[in-house]
Amino acid sequence: MADLTCERLSISKSPFTDELALVTMIVFYQQKGSKMIKAVFFDLYQTLVRYEPPREELTSQALKDLGIEVKPEILRRPLVVADEFIYQEIARTPLNQRSKEDKMALYARHQEIVLKEAGIEANQKLILGLLGKMQQFDMKLVLFDDVLTALTDLKNRGLILGLISNVDRDITPLLNQLGLTSWLQVVVTSQNAGFNKPQPEIFQAALKQAEVQASEAIYIGDQYQVDVVGANKMGIKGVLLDRGDYFEETTDYPRVQSLTQLVEHLTQ
């Protein structure tokens, strides 16, 4: 997932408590006759990191300021639906190749989808008002609670860890501040690869850096088309990370709600 915010972001790290289940998923694949798994690649946004305060809380506050009362939990699924739209649009034409007007239109459409999915009449005045309010908020990026435990266990087992993200800028400072740099042996973004997920070239770049075959890698992301389908088309084993449990209809690929649920899901 790419960074959609127009706001200035500060970075902090959240505590973590969960135990790793990802390694057992790797064993599962090996038991199914797959080649030995040597590398695990992750998406970044909404997979390893999230926004703080959560976007649903800020959207709820913004709507309240505009005279509309809606609970934050009502907005969670609409945000996921809107994200699916915008990430497919970014995959088609990256943000850095769009004009300022085109980008603002894309962000406005994102807000429109959020409103409509939440059952709110999305007139132009409300859409622009919500967009303006959201741009004023200051959000942090924090790690999900299960991330560092998972990375620790995987690295201790000698697996190559990597990142594949549709980000069109240098994220080295971001990874440093989040404490991720020392964990990731491979970092491939749309900026340095010159391609976006789900294009095969960005996955190929990660495989080349890791010096592994596609059948020896797993990719975990929160977007079905961009992450999971894209990875599988390259021969990489894709896993959908559905932290909100919004994609129950997805049965053609492994689906988990957290890094720690991978074992429970795949050994049933």
ABEGO torsion letter per residue (X at the ends): XBBABABBBBBBBBBBABBBAAAAAAAAAAAAGBBBBABBBBBABGAABBBOBBAAAAAAAAAAAAGBBBBAAAAAAAAAAAAAAAAAAAAABBAAABBAAAAAAAAAAAAAAAAAAAGBBBBAAAAAAAAAAAAABBBBBBBBAAAAAAAAAAAAAGBBBBBBBBBABBAAAAAAAAGAAAABABBBBAAAAGBBOABAAAAAAAAAAAGBBAAABBBBBABAAAAAAAAAAAGBBBBBBBAAGABAABAABBBBABAAAAAAAAAX
